[in-house]
Amino acid sequence: MVAAVPSSSEGTDRSKNVIVDTGCANLSSVKFAIDRLGFSVTITDDIDVIKAADKVIFPGVGSAKHAMANIIDKGLVATLQNLTQPVLGFCLGMQLMTRSSTEGISSTEGVSDNVVECLNIIPTLVEPLNAQGNRLPHMGWNTLTSVADHPVLKGINVDDYFYFVHSFAAPISKYTIASCQYGSEFSAVIAKDNFIGCQFHPERSGALGSKIIKNFLEL
């Protein structure tokens, strides 16, 4: 694990947990969720602070195209791809960990020159959620249909409820450690090595969402 090293602008305690400032919405609500658990956290796009953090969180609301453009503009791509400490992504933050997102595909033409190349940390992809006629976005509370044995999911069980807001999802793959169903089965949580991503919003998922965040911060 990379040791926390305070920068001149960050106190030692506050530099241990970092929320990456991708220029998207939802940063404050993620910070408040962590603060409520009694942990300190810093929102930053400072490469040195991110590299030195004990834990790193990718937040997420918005589009992959916009978020990736911000990450590229901030010069963060290589830094995020090469993190060795535990990293947790929320919703869009999870999707940014994948190889690519097809959120730009036209539903009428079925072709895309707008596939968004993501960070390619977890080699799966994000595609339109096959909701089988259910309303999109998939918004609201839904249950997990499978839960693997993973430290971040300690105390989490099948049929536990979490809060989702999304129209795109990662398919079931060998990286799936929890699944959900909305028309079809999709990955609710994916993981590879030190990277973990939740399609739902832990910060909006009550006590169980807080449990996942706490599990992560205590890794």
Backbone torsions as a table, in degrees:
resi	resn	phi	psi	omega
1	MET	NA	140.6	-179.2
2	VAL	-77.2	130.3	-179.4
3	ALA	-73.1	145.1	178.6
4	ALA	-74.8	129.0	177.8
5	VAL	-123.6	117.2	-177.4
6	PRO	-67.8	138.6	172.3
7	SER	-88.2	175.2	-178.3
8	SER	-66.4	-22.6	-176.9
9	SER	-102.3	-2.8	-175.9
10	GLU	-124.6	136.0	174.2
11	GLY	-71.4	158.3	-176.9
12	THR	-56.2	-48.4	-176.0
13	ASP	-65.2	-41.2	-174.4
14	ARG	-73.5	-17.5	-178.6
15	SER	-86.9	-5.7	-175.4
16	LYS	-71.5	-38.0	179.5
17	ASN	-117.6	131.5	-172.7
18	VAL	-128.9	135.5	167.2
19	ILE	-102.5	122.5	-178.5
20	VAL	-73.2	125.1	177.7
21	ASP	-81.4	95.8	179.7
22	THR	-89.4	4.0	-179.5
23	GLY	78.8	11.3	-180.0
24	CYS	-104.6	175.0	179.5
25	ALA	-75.0	173.4	171.1
26	ASN	87.5	0.3	-177.6
27	LEU	-63.2	-44.8	-175.7
28	SER	-66.6	-40.1	-178.2
29	SER	-66.8	-34.4	175.5
30	VAL	-67.4	-42.8	178.9
31	LYS	-61.4	-44.9	-179.4
32	PHE	-61.9	-38.8	179.9
33	ALA	-62.6	-38.4	178.9
34	ILE	-73.3	-41.7	177.8
35	ASP	-57.8	-40.2	-177.7
36	ARG	-64.0	-25.8	179.3
37	LEU	-83.7	-3.1	178.2
38	GLY	89.1	13.2	178.2
39	PHE	-104.6	146.2	174.7
40	SER	-89.4	150.7	-179.1
41	VAL	-153.4	148.1	179.0
42	THR	-118.6	134.4	171.6
43	ILE	-91.9	121.8	-174.5
44	THR	-156.1	156.0	167.7
45	ASP	-120.0	16.0	178.7
46	ASP	-75.3	117.6	-174.7
47	ILE	-59.0	-42.9	-178.4
48	ASP	-64.9	-39.6	179.5
49	VAL	-67.6	-41.1	178.6
50	ILE	-63.6	-46.0	-179.8
51	LYS	-61.7	-33.7	-175.0
52	ALA	-86.8	-6.5	-175.5
53	ALA	-69.3	152.5	172.6
54	ASP	-76.8	-39.7	-179.8
55	LYS	-135.0	144.3	-179.4
56	VAL	-128.4	135.8	179.0
57	ILE	-120.3	130.5	171.6
58	PHE	-97.7	110.4	177.2
59	PRO	-77.4	177.6	178.5
60	GLY	-170.8	112.4	163.9
61	VAL	-146.7	134.7	179.9
62	GLY	122.3	-157.5	-175.7
63	SER	-105.3	148.1	177.2
64	ALA	-62.7	-37.3	-178.7
65	LYS	-60.3	-47.1	-178.9
66	HIS	-67.2	-44.9	-178.3
67	ALA	-63.8	-43.8	-180.0
68	MET	-66.0	-36.2	176.7
69	ALA	-61.4	-41.3	178.2
70	ASN	-65.7	-42.9	-179.8
71	ILE	-62.0	-41.2	178.0
72	ILE	-66.0	-46.2	-179.3
73	ASP	-60.8	-34.1	-179.5
74	LYS	-83.0	-3.5	178.9
75	GLY	69.4	33.2	-173.1
76	LEU	-99.4	-6.2	-170.3
77	VAL	-56.5	-57.5	-176.5
78	ALA	-62.9	-38.3	178.9
79	THR	-60.3	-48.6	-177.6
80	LEU	-68.4	-37.9	-179.1
81	GLN	-66.0	-26.2	-172.1
82	ASN	-109.5	15.6	177.3
83	LEU	-65.6	140.1	179.7
84	THR	-113.2	-9.9	175.4
85	GLN	-84.2	166.7	177.8
86	PRO	-59.8	136.1	-178.9
87	VAL	-130.0	133.7	-179.9
88	LEU	-125.4	128.9	177.6
89	GLY	-107.8	140.3	177.4
90	PHE	-109.7	120.4	173.2
91	CYS	54.0	-108.5	177.7
92	LEU	-57.6	-34.8	177.4
93	GLY	-59.1	-37.2	174.2
94	MET	-65.3	-46.4	-176.7
95	GLN	-62.4	-32.0	178.7
96	LEU	-67.0	-20.4	178.7
97	MET	-74.9	-17.1	-173.8
98	THR	-81.9	177.6	-179.0
99	ARG	-67.3	-45.9	-177.0
100	SER	-162.2	162.7	176.3
101	SER	-126.1	134.9	179.7
102	THR	-98.7	30.7	-178.6
103	GLU	-63.8	-16.0	179.6
104	GLY	-87.4	-3.3	-176.8
105	ILE	-67.5	134.4	176.1
106	SER	-77.7	126.2	-179.0
107	SER	-69.8	-19.3	-179.0
108	THR	-91.7	-38.1	-177.3
109	GLU	-89.7	-26.1	178.0
110	GLY	70.6	12.6	177.6
111	VAL	-126.7	162.4	-178.4
112	SER	-148.7	128.8	163.2
113	ASP	-107.0	17.8	-176.9
114	ASN	-118.5	23.8	173.3
115	VAL	-63.0	128.6	-177.6
116	VAL	-91.9	119.8	174.7
117	GLU	-76.6	120.9	-177.8
118	CYS	-98.7	-156.7	-172.6
119	LEU	-80.2	-15.1	177.5
120	ASN	55.2	43.3	176.5
121	ILE	-88.3	-44.1	174.9
122	ILE	-110.7	114.4	-170.1
123	PRO	-76.6	63.2	169.0
124	THR	-128.0	-176.2	-178.0
125	LEU	-133.6	167.0	177.0
126	VAL	-113.6	132.1	-176.8
127	GLU	-139.1	166.5	179.3
128	PRO	-56.4	135.6	179.4
129	LEU	-68.2	125.7	178.0
130	ASN	-81.7	87.6	-173.0
131	ALA	-84.5	-1.4	176.9
132	GLN	52.2	43.4	176.5
133	GLY	91.5	-10.6	175.1
134	ASN	-69.3	155.0	-177.3
135	ARG	-64.7	138.9	172.9
136	LEU	-115.6	144.6	4.6
137	PRO	-71.1	157.6	169.2
138	HIS	-70.1	105.6	-172.1
139	MET	-132.7	123.0	177.5
140	GLY	128.2	-165.6	-175.5
141	TRP	-84.3	136.8	176.3
142	ASN	-148.1	160.2	-175.1
143	THR	-98.4	156.3	172.8
144	LEU	-80.6	139.9	-179.7
145	THR	-103.2	-14.4	172.1
146	SER	-153.8	148.9	179.7
147	VAL	-142.0	121.1	179.0
148	ALA	-86.1	167.4	176.7
149	ASP	-81.7	102.0	-178.8
150	HIS	-144.6	141.4	-176.2
151	PRO	-55.8	-35.0	-178.4
152	VAL	-72.6	-17.1	179.9
153	LEU	-103.3	16.1	178.1
154	LYS	-58.8	126.1	-179.4
155	GLY	84.2	3.5	179.4
156	ILE	-104.3	137.3	-173.7
157	ASN	-131.7	161.3	170.3
158	VAL	-54.8	141.7	-178.8
159	ASP	79.4	0.7	171.2
160	ASP	-71.7	143.8	-176.3
161	TYR	-94.7	139.0	174.9
162	PHE	-138.3	161.2	-173.5
163	TYR	-99.8	121.6	-176.9
164	PHE	-114.0	144.6	167.9
165	VAL	-146.4	99.6	-178.5
166	HIS	-167.4	155.5	173.9
167	SER	-117.9	-6.6	-179.8
168	PHE	-125.7	152.9	-174.8
169	ALA	-155.1	159.6	173.0
170	ALA	-89.2	135.9	179.4
171	PRO	-68.8	167.6	173.8
172	ILE	-65.4	131.9	-179.4
173	SER	-151.7	-177.6	179.1
174	LYS	-67.6	-10.6	178.5
175	TYR	-93.0	-3.6	179.7
176	THR	-74.9	125.5	174.9
177	ILE	-115.7	-5.4	169.7
178	ALA	-157.0	145.2	-178.1
179	SER	-126.7	165.8	177.5
180	CYS	-144.7	161.0	178.6
181	GLN	-126.4	130.0	171.7
182	TYR	-147.1	89.3	-171.5
183	GLY	82.8	-49.0	175.2
184	SER	-143.5	167.0	-178.9
185	GLU	-79.4	139.5	177.0
186	PHE	-144.2	169.2	-179.0
187	SER	-78.2	120.8	174.5
188	ALA	-88.9	-31.7	175.7
189	VAL	-142.1	133.9	175.2
190	ILE	-122.7	157.0	-179.7
191	ALA	-155.8	145.3	172.6
192	LYS	-152.0	120.2	179.9
193	ASP	56.4	-121.7	-177.1
194	ASN	-91.0	3.1	-177.8
195	PHE	-103.5	130.6	179.6
196	ILE	-133.6	138.0	179.0
197	GLY	-134.2	132.7	177.4
198	CYS	-107.2	125.9	176.4
199	GLN	-70.1	-33.3	177.1
200	PHE	-78.5	176.9	179.0
201	HIS	-102.5	99.0	178.1
202	PRO	-58.4	-34.8	-177.2
203	GLU	-70.0	-11.4	179.2
204	ARG	-117.8	13.4	-172.8
205	SER	-110.6	30.3	173.1
206	GLY	62.3	-147.7	-174.5
207	ALA	-64.0	-37.2	-179.0
208	LEU	-70.9	-36.9	174.8
209	GLY	-64.4	-40.6	176.8
210	SER	-62.9	-35.0	178.6
211	LYS	-63.3	-42.1	178.9
212	ILE	-63.6	-45.1	178.9
213	ILE	-61.3	-43.1	-179.8
214	LYS	-66.3	-42.5	175.9
215	ASN	-55.0	-44.5	-178.9
216	PHE	-64.9	-46.5	-177.0
217	LEU	-68.4	-18.0	179.5
218	GLU	-100.0	4.4	176.9
219	LEU	-59.3	NA	NA
